[in-house]
Amino acid sequence: MRFTFKTFTCTAQAAALVALGAASLPAHATNTFDATTKLLSLDAVSLGGARYGQVKATVNAYSLLGVDGGTPGPDTFDAATNLLTLGSVTFQGATYNNVRVTVTSYSLLSAEIMGGGEPKPAVTAAYGNLAAADLGAGASLHGAIPFPASNAWNIDISGAAVDSNSDALIASIGLTRGLHPDFGAGLYDGAPIGIPYVVVASSQPKVAITFTDYGDESDPGPYPVPADAPIEGQLASGAAFGGDRHVLVIDRDANRLYETGNSYPQAGGSWKASGGAVFHLDSNTVRPGGQPGWTSADAAGLPIFPGLVRYDEASTGVIRHALRFTVSSTRRAYVPPATHWASSNTSANLPPMGMRVRLKASYVIPGSFSTESKAILQSMKTYGMLVADNGSNWYISGAPDARWNNDKLVSELGSVKGASFEVVRMDGLVTP
């Protein structure tokens, strides 16, 4: 008996998934398929001569060839047809034998060579719950993702409609200009590269925040900002520097995100900032809208932290949220989840704040790219990028980390040009 199910359209990059076979896999019963996310989780896989644990693959079609009760066969992959046959798989609570799947893309969640050992567990995503995060500057979140899975930052938009004015909007940002990582390792002009953050516990004392410019659109203090909280653009020597000077603080126990802009520590532990915002990481509540609505520490009224590229996440091979990027010229308009504009130009061919772009499905992510670059580009296909601020075109925001390979990031991401992107249809556009 054969059952045919819904066909999914995904990226074409299957030939690299090779050498699956019973001899190379340990006995297992944990292959699972999630029809909502379209992700197939494999217990283990042999790839390029090495064995890996917990591989997730995106599939575009599958059919059940045998129903519960049959004899499971081996796990095999046919590179000529891109067909993966699983001895058994759990689907919607039931276990089936001999399931054939068409594989279209994959990512390694663990690149650890297992030898003869058991598969290494994958990092488990925890939406809206930061309790698993470490403490300190640049701390690992261990799979925790800000905001619920239904939040705009976390939804899969790979199948969303393209905006009717996509071509003109992308052209305004630059068709031949490549992506640029606005983050990295080491220092640039004496300061760390990227937007830093710090994770604190509920025991962190809250201090007064004096707002200098946007107090009427700021959430009042106190905020749990440590006296030594890292500041974007702060010179390693400790000397003050210009730039946006963002300070991002995550209270992991309370699931709260505190963000300020143009931030300066004051005597006695207080801070002075141009404005600030508090976000509930376990809620979909956003800043007040309107014309133009409230700003935040970001021009678009968005939170900054959820859109950052972080090494602890990219190095796993999977980023499960949208990213933040900047463009040089924006429109006097915004589209949710943004709540604010920062321009006087009303041209419909310029991006409004909050506009989401997506890496086209036709773009094939090179297999030679680093794990981090592959994860970044795949997230742009699945979740996209949001216009968050005025700045250099196609600059992707991220957090500084000594483990980044700057040369690979610049060369690999820089090879991806603006013409490879499209604008996701803008619903709910707010104009003057």
RORO-733050 format. One line per field, with one value per residue (C-alpha): z, x, y; residue in one letter. Coordinates in Angstrom, 2 decimals, m for minus. Each point is the difference from the previous one (the first is absolute). Layout:
! residues N
c3: Z | ...
c1: X | ...
c2: Y | ...
rest: a | ...
//
This chain:
! residues 432
c3: 0.00 | m0.90 | 1.39 | m1.77 | 2.00 | m0.65 | m2.13 | 1.38 | m2.06 | 1.49 | m0.95 | m2.50 | 1.57 | 0.53 | m1.74 | 2.84 | 2.39 | m0.73 | 1.36 | 2.14 | 0.72 | 2.68 | 0.50 | 0.83 | 2.39 | 3.53 | 0.85 | 0.69 | 0.33 | 0.15 | m3.61 | 0.13 | m2.48 | 0.98 | m2.62 | 1.39 | m0.39 | m2.86 | 1.82 | 0.04 | 2.98 | m0.55 | 2.92 | m1.77 | m3.46 | m1.84 | m2.04 | m1.91 | 1.69 | 3.55 | 2.25 | 1.54 | 2.56 | m0.25 | m3.57 | m1.04 | m3.63 | m1.72 | m2.22 | m2.89 | m0.50 | 1.78 | m0.25 | 2.43 | m1.69 | 2.95 | 3.04 | 3.59 | 0.32 | m2.96 | 0.29 | 0.06 | m2.76 | 0.00 | m0.22 | m3.53 | m2.23 | m3.80 | m1.22 | m3.55 | 1.03 | 3.27 | 1.73 | 3.64 | 1.24 | 3.78 | 1.76 | 2.39 | 0.85 | 2.54 | m1.59 | 1.90 | 2.88 | m2.06 | m1.15 | m3.64 | m1.74 | m3.33 | m0.65 | m3.17 | 0.13 | m2.59 | 1.67 | m1.17 | 2.62 | 3.23 | 2.83 | 2.59 | 3.54 | 1.34 | m1.96 | 2.62 | m1.43 | 2.01 | m0.71 | 1.36 | 2.67 | 0.30 | m1.88 | 1.75 | 0.98 | m2.01 | 1.62 | 0.87 | m0.88 | 2.93 | m1.15 | 2.39 | 2.87 | 0.64 | 3.15 | m1.71 | m0.86 | 1.59 | 1.82 | m1.14 | m3.06 | m3.24 | 1.93 | m1.80 | 0.01 | m0.44 | m2.50 | 1.71 | m2.50 | 0.93 | m0.42 | m0.69 | m3.10 | m1.48 | 0.23 | m3.21 | 0.65 | 0.16 | m2.72 | m3.16 | m2.97 | m2.63 | m1.70 | 0.43 | m3.03 | m1.67 | 0.15 | m3.30 | 0.20 | 1.00 | m2.96 | 0.54 | 3.75 | m0.33 | m2.70 | 2.40 | 2.45 | m2.69 | m2.43 | m0.38 | 3.53 | 2.19 | 3.56 | 2.69 | 3.53 | 2.42 | 2.67 | 0.49 | 2.12 | 1.35 | m0.27 | m2.71 | 0.65 | 3.57 | 0.78 | m0.13 | m3.27 | 0.46 | 2.56 | 3.36 | 2.63 | 3.55 | 1.77 | 3.67 | 2.73 | 1.89 | 2.82 | m2.15 | 1.67 | m2.04 | m0.45 | m1.11 | m3.70 | m1.07 | m3.53 | m1.98 | m3.30 | m0.13 | 3.58 | m1.11 | m2.09 | 2.51 | 2.59 | 3.38 | 2.10 | 2.04 | m2.24 | 1.19 | m1.83 | 1.53 | 0.44 | m2.38 | m2.61 | m3.47 | m2.23 | m3.78 | m1.41 | 3.40 | m0.47 | 1.54 | 1.92 | 1.79 | m1.64 | m1.22 | m3.67 | m2.33 | m1.95 | 1.20 | 3.34 | 0.54 | 3.27 | 0.00 | 3.25 | 0.26 | 3.36 | m0.54 | 3.12 | m0.74 | m3.79 | m0.56 | m2.49 | 0.81 | m2.81 | m0.02 | m2.61 | 0.25 | 3.45 | 2.53 | 3.51 | 2.76 | 3.47 | 2.57 | m2.46 | m1.89 | m3.77 | m2.48 | m3.37 | m2.87 | 0.45 | 1.19 | m0.42 | 1.99 | m1.87 | 1.51 | m1.58 | 0.83 | m1.72 | m3.45 | 1.33 | m2.04 | 0.35 | m0.36 | m3.67 | m1.67 | m2.21 | 0.37 | 3.13 | 2.65 | m0.72 | 2.13 | 0.25 | m3.71 | m2.58 | m1.07 | 3.53 | m0.13 | 2.61 | m1.09 | 1.76 | m1.68 | m3.44 | 0.78 | m1.50 | 2.93 | m0.20 | 2.61 | m2.32 | m3.46 | 0.95 | 0.54 | m3.67 | 0.67 | 0.74 | 0.77 | m0.36 | m2.31 | m0.14 | 0.24 | m2.76 | m1.02 | m3.18 | m0.86 | m1.12 | 1.50 | m0.56 | 2.31 | 0.83 | 1.97 | m0.21 | 3.02 | 2.09 | m0.22 | 1.67 | m1.09 | m3.05 | m0.19 | m3.36 | m1.78 | m3.43 | m1.12 | m3.13 | m0.32 | m1.48 | 3.27 | 2.80 | 2.96 | 3.46 | 0.75 | m3.64 | m0.22 | m2.75 | m0.73 | m1.73 | m3.10 | m0.06 | m3.28 | 1.73 | 0.75 | 3.14 | m0.93 | 1.76 | 0.47 | 2.25 | 3.73 | 2.36 | 1.30 | m3.43 | m1.04 | 3.12 | m0.59 | m3.62 | 0.75 | 2.66 | m2.69 | m2.08 | 2.81 | 2.14 | m2.04 | 1.15 | 1.33 | m0.80 | 3.46 | m0.39 | m2.40 | m0.72 | m2.64 | m2.59 | 0.63 | 3.33 | 2.19 | 3.74 | 2.37 | 3.31 | 0.39 | 0.81 | m0.07 | m1.79 | m3.22 | m3.08 | m1.45 | m3.33 | m0.70 | 1.09 | m2.23 | m3.06 | 0.23 | 0.93 | m2.30 | m2.95 | 0.50 | m1.89 | 0.43 | m3.19 | 1.85 | 2.31 | m0.29 | 2.18 | 1.89 | m0.54 | 2.38 | 1.85 | 2.33 | m1.41 | 2.01 | m1.80 | 1.03
c1: 0.00 | 1.33 | m0.95 | 0.96 | 0.18 | 0.33 | 2.95 | 2.23 | 2.14 | 3.45 | 3.61 | 1.73 | 3.19 | m0.23 | 2.90 | 2.38 | m1.90 | 1.71 | 1.14 | m2.98 | m0.19 | m0.73 | 3.67 | 0.81 | m2.88 | m0.58 | m3.28 | m2.56 | m3.67 | 0.15 | m0.41 | m2.81 | m1.80 | m1.75 | m2.62 | m0.32 | 3.65 | 0.62 | 3.12 | 1.11 | 2.26 | 2.36 | 1.57 | 3.33 | 1.48 | 3.23 | 0.98 | 3.22 | 1.70 | m0.79 | m2.88 | m2.18 | m2.77 | m3.35 | m0.28 | m3.05 | m1.08 | m2.69 | m2.16 | m2.27 | m1.90 | m0.49 | m2.13 | m0.59 | 0.91 | m0.79 | m2.23 | 0.74 | 0.61 | 2.27 | 3.67 | 2.24 | 2.59 | 3.34 | 0.41 | 1.20 | 0.49 | m0.06 | 1.91 | m1.28 | m3.63 | 0.54 | m2.13 | 0.68 | m1.60 | m0.32 | m0.37 | m2.45 | m1.24 | m2.33 | m2.62 | m2.83 | 0.28 | 0.10 | 2.99 | 0.23 | 2.47 | 1.75 | m0.79 | 1.31 | 0.89 | 1.26 | 2.74 | 0.60 | 2.25 | 1.69 | 2.05 | 2.20 | m1.10 | 3.01 | 3.23 | 1.59 | 1.49 | m1.65 | 2.24 | m2.00 | m1.77 | m3.57 | m1.27 | 0.49 | m3.32 | m0.93 | m0.51 | m3.69 | m1.77 | m1.83 | m2.20 | m0.74 | 1.93 | 3.55 | 0.56 | 2.62 | 2.26 | 3.41 | 0.86 | 2.38 | 1.00 | m0.55 | m1.38 | m1.38 | m3.78 | 0.23 | m2.84 | m2.24 | m1.75 | m1.52 | m3.78 | m2.59 | 0.24 | m2.92 | 1.90 | 0.87 | 3.71 | m0.49 | m2.52 | 0.91 | m0.60 | 1.63 | m3.36 | m1.37 | m1.05 | 2.43 | m0.80 | m1.20 | 2.67 | 2.81 | 2.28 | 0.04 | 0.47 | 2.93 | 1.55 | m0.09 | 2.19 | 2.35 | m0.23 | 3.74 | 1.06 | 0.85 | m1.01 | 2.35 | 0.33 | m0.13 | 1.49 | 3.08 | 3.02 | 2.60 | m0.08 | m0.75 | 1.17 | 0.69 | m3.47 | m1.57 | m1.82 | m3.76 | m2.71 | 0.84 | m2.45 | 0.07 | m2.19 | m0.82 | m1.99 | m2.94 | 2.40 | 1.64 | m0.78 | m2.12 | 1.31 | m1.46 | 0.06 | m0.13 | m1.37 | 1.28 | m1.94 | m2.87 | m1.22 | m3.63 | 0.41 | 2.11 | m0.97 | 0.91 | 2.79 | 1.52 | 1.80 | 2.31 | 3.04 | 3.36 | 2.53 | 2.34 | m2.60 | 1.59 | m0.78 | m0.12 | 3.00 | 1.67 | 3.77 | 1.84 | 2.05 | m3.17 | m0.02 | m3.34 | m0.77 | m2.79 | m2.44 | m3.35 | 1.42 | m2.72 | m0.19 | m1.96 | m0.82 | m1.92 | m1.48 | m0.18 | m2.10 | m2.68 | 0.10 | 0.52 | 2.17 | 1.21 | 1.49 | 1.33 | 1.65 | 2.76 | 0.77 | 2.47 | 0.68 | m0.28 | 1.45 | m1.77 | m0.96 | m2.79 | m0.07 | m0.84 | m1.49 | m1.88 | m2.85 | m0.83 | m2.43 | m0.98 | m1.20 | m1.78 | 1.77 | m2.88 | m2.59 | m0.87 | m0.79 | 1.76 | 0.65 | m2.99 | m0.79 | m1.46 | 1.38 | 2.86 | m0.37 | 2.63 | 3.65 | 2.26 | 3.77 | m0.39 | m1.42 | m2.68 | m1.33 | 1.16 | 2.02 | 3.63 | 1.13 | m2.35 | 1.34 | 3.70 | 2.17 | 1.70 | 2.88 | m1.48 | m2.98 | 1.60 | 2.67 | m2.71 | m0.95 | m3.51 | m1.38 | m3.71 | m0.97 | 0.09 | 3.04 | 0.43 | 1.57 | 0.39 | m0.51 | 1.23 | m3.34 | m3.39 | m3.57 | m2.19 | m2.02 | 0.19 | m1.44 | m0.62 | 1.70 | 1.71 | m1.80 | 1.99 | 1.51 | 3.11 | m0.16 | m1.67 | 0.10 | m3.39 | 1.17 | m1.77 | 3.21 | 1.91 | m0.20 | m2.23 | 1.24 | m0.85 | 0.05 | 0.96 | 2.25 | 0.60 | 2.87 | m1.55 | m0.68 | 1.92 | 3.24 | 2.05 | 2.10 | 3.51 | 1.01 | 3.51 | m1.22 | 0.67 | m2.63 | m0.62 | m0.54 | m2.30 | m2.10 | m0.21 | m1.07 | m2.50 | m1.61 | m0.40 | m1.90 | m2.20 | m0.55 | 1.39 | 1.49 | m1.76 | 0.95 | 0.74 | 1.98 | 1.63 | 3.59 | 2.14 | m1.82 | m0.21 | 1.84 | m1.03 | 0.03 | 1.64 | 1.77 | 3.80 | 1.68 | 3.65 | m0.97 | m1.22 | 2.17 | m0.09 | 1.58 | m2.52 | m2.95 | 0.96 | 0.85 | m2.84 | m2.80 | 1.40 | m0.42 | m3.78 | m1.34 | m3.16 | m1.46 | m0.34 | m2.64 | m3.68 | m2.43 | m2.67 | m3.46 | m0.52 | m3.30 | m1.15 | 2.25 | m0.33 | 0.62 | m0.56
c2: 0.00 | 3.41 | 3.40 | 3.23 | 3.21 | 3.72 | 1.09 | 2.75 | 2.36 | 0.58 | 0.64 | m2.26 | m1.23 | m3.71 | m1.64 | 0.83 | m2.28 | m3.31 | m3.34 | m0.91 | m3.68 | m2.54 | m0.78 | 3.61 | 0.66 | m1.25 | m1.67 | 2.69 | 0.81 | 3.78 | 1.12 | 2.56 | 2.22 | 3.25 | 0.88 | 3.53 | 0.97 | m2.48 | m1.20 | m3.61 | m0.80 | m2.92 | m1.79 | m0.30 | 0.29 | m0.74 | 3.04 | 0.59 | m2.92 | 1.19 | m1.00 | 2.68 | m0.01 | 1.76 | 1.22 | 1.99 | 0.01 | 2.02 | m2.18 | 0.89 | m3.25 | m3.28 | m3.12 | m2.82 | m3.28 | m2.22 | 0.41 | m1.03 | m3.71 | m0.64 | m0.88 | 3.12 | 0.12 | 1.86 | 3.76 | 0.72 | 3.01 | 0.03 | 3.07 | m0.48 | 0.45 | 1.91 | m2.62 | m0.87 | m3.22 | m0.31 | m3.32 | 1.63 | 3.47 | 1.56 | 2.23 | 1.69 | m2.44 | m3.20 | m2.03 | m1.11 | m2.28 | 0.54 | 3.65 | 1.58 | 3.70 | 2.47 | 2.06 | 3.56 | 1.60 | m0.93 | 1.43 | m1.66 | 0.80 | m1.87 | m0.30 | m2.23 | m3.20 | m2.74 | m2.97 | m2.94 | 2.01 | 1.18 | 3.06 | 3.28 | 1.61 | 3.06 | 3.38 | 0.23 | 3.23 | 1.63 | 2.88 | 2.84 | m1.54 | 1.21 | m2.07 | m2.19 | 2.94 | 0.43 | 3.21 | 2.71 | 1.98 | m1.91 | m2.98 | m3.05 | m0.39 | m3.80 | m0.10 | 2.56 | 2.28 | 3.37 | 0.25 | m2.72 | m2.18 | 1.99 | 3.29 | 1.85 | m0.58 | m3.77 | m0.86 | m1.91 | 2.32 | m2.22 | m0.48 | 3.54 | 2.04 | 2.40 | 3.73 | 1.46 | 2.72 | m2.32 | 0.71 | 3.78 | m0.33 | m2.39 | 2.23 | 2.96 | m1.97 | m1.28 | m2.90 | m0.51 | 0.86 | m2.98 | m0.76 | 1.29 | m1.41 | 2.93 | m2.25 | m2.11 | m0.85 | 2.40 | 3.78 | 2.53 | 3.55 | m1.06 | m1.37 | m3.49 | m0.71 | m0.28 | 0.69 | m1.59 | m1.24 | m1.27 | m2.57 | 0.61 | m1.75 | 1.46 | 0.83 | 2.70 | 3.37 | 2.39 | 3.53 | 3.30 | 0.91 | 3.64 | 0.43 | 2.97 | m0.08 | m2.47 | m0.13 | 0.30 | m3.16 | m1.92 | m2.58 | 1.53 | m1.44 | m1.32 | m2.52 | m2.83 | 1.38 | m0.96 | 2.80 | m1.83 | m0.95 | m0.19 | 2.99 | m0.15 | 1.87 | 0.47 | 0.00 | m2.91 | 2.55 | 1.10 | 3.41 | 1.30 | m0.26 | 1.04 | m2.13 | m1.31 | m1.20 | m2.59 | m1.90 | m3.25 | m1.81 | m3.29 | m0.94 | m3.76 | m0.65 | 2.58 | m0.52 | 3.70 | 1.86 | 3.51 | 2.09 | 3.56 | 2.19 | 2.62 | m1.40 | 1.42 | m1.31 | 2.59 | 0.37 | m2.13 | m2.73 | 1.79 | 0.46 | 2.73 | m0.99 | 1.58 | m2.48 | m3.47 | m2.85 | m3.07 | m3.09 | m3.01 | m2.95 | m2.35 | 2.21 | 1.35 | 3.47 | 2.69 | 3.73 | 2.35 | 0.66 | 3.06 | 2.77 | m0.44 | m2.12 | m0.58 | m0.46 | m2.20 | m0.19 | m0.77 | 2.39 | m2.50 | m0.44 | m3.61 | m1.90 | m0.35 | m3.16 | m2.54 | 0.95 | m0.35 | m2.72 | m1.73 | m2.48 | m2.35 | m0.44 | 0.14 | m2.54 | m2.65 | 0.34 | 1.30 | 3.49 | m0.11 | 3.67 | 2.98 | 2.27 | 3.76 | 2.11 | 3.63 | 2.01 | 3.48 | 1.50 | m0.84 | 1.12 | 2.04 | m3.11 | m3.21 | m3.49 | m2.25 | m1.16 | 3.43 | 2.91 | 3.05 | 1.70 | 2.18 | 1.75 | 2.90 | m1.68 | m1.34 | m1.88 | m3.35 | m1.41 | 0.36 | m2.59 | 0.81 | m0.94 | m3.62 | m1.09 | m3.66 | m1.35 | m3.65 | m1.81 | m1.52 | m3.73 | m0.18 | 1.03 | m3.11 | 0.33 | m1.22 | m3.18 | 1.39 | 2.80 | m0.12 | m1.39 | 3.51 | 1.56 | m2.84 | 0.51 | 3.75 | m0.39 | m2.76 | 2.20 | 2.67 | m2.54 | m1.26 | 3.12 | 2.88 | 3.31 | 3.11 | 3.60 | 1.36 | 3.22 | 2.42 | m0.97 | m1.63 | m2.09 | m3.75 | 0.19 | m2.94 | 0.58 | m2.45 | m0.34 | 0.14 | m3.31 | m1.04 | m3.24 | 1.65 | m0.49 | 3.51 | m0.91 | m2.75 | 2.11 | 2.91 | m2.08 | m2.52 | 2.39 | 2.67 | m2.33 | 0.08 | 3.02 | 2.00 | m1.45 | m3.32 | 1.47 | 0.80 | 1.97 | m1.91 | 1.50 | 2.91 | m0.28 | 2.77 | 2.74 | 3.24 | 3.30 | 3.64
rest: m | r | f | t | f | k | t | f | t | c | t | a | q | a | a | a | l | v | a | l | g | a | a | s | l | p | a | h | a | t | n | t | f | d | a | t | t | k | l | l | s | l | d | a | v | s | l | g | g | a | r | y | g | q | v | k | a | t | v | n | a | y | s | l | l | g | v | d | g | g | t | p | g | p | d | t | f | d | a | a | t | n | l | l | t | l | g | s | v | t | f | q | g | a | t | y | n | n | v | r | v | t | v | t | s | y | s | l | l | s | a | e | i | m | g | g | g | e | p | k | p | a | v | t | a | a | y | g | n | l | a | a | a | d | l | g | a | g | a | s | l | h | g | a | i | p | f | p | a | s | n | a | w | n | i | d | i | s | g | a | a | v | d | s | n | s | d | a | l | i | a | s | i | g | l | t | r | g | l | h | p | d | f | g | a | g | l | y | d | g | a | p | i | g | i | p | y | v | v | v | a | s | s | q | p | k | v | a | i | t | f | t | d | y | g | d | e | s | d | p | g | p | y | p | v | p | a | d | a | p | i | e | g | q | l | a | s | g | a | a | f | g | g | d | r | h | v | l | v | i | d | r | d | a | n | r | l | y | e | t | g | n | s | y | p | q | a | g | g | s | w | k | a | s | g | g | a | v | f | h | l | d | s | n | t | v | r | p | g | g | q | p | g | w | t | s | a | d | a | a | g | l | p | i | f | p | g | l | v | r | y | d | e | a | s | t | g | v | i | r | h | a | l | r | f | t | v | s | s | t | r | r | a | y | v | p | p | a | t | h | w | a | s | s | n | t | s | a | n | l | p | p | m | g | m | r | v | r | l | k | a | s | y | v | i | p | g | s | f | s | t | e | s | k | a | i | l | q | s | m | k | t | y | g | m | l | v | a | d | n | g | s | n | w | y | i | s | g | a | p | d | a | r | w | n | n | d | k | l | v | s | e | l | g | s | v | k | g | a | s | f | e | v | v | r | m | d | g | l | v | t | p
//
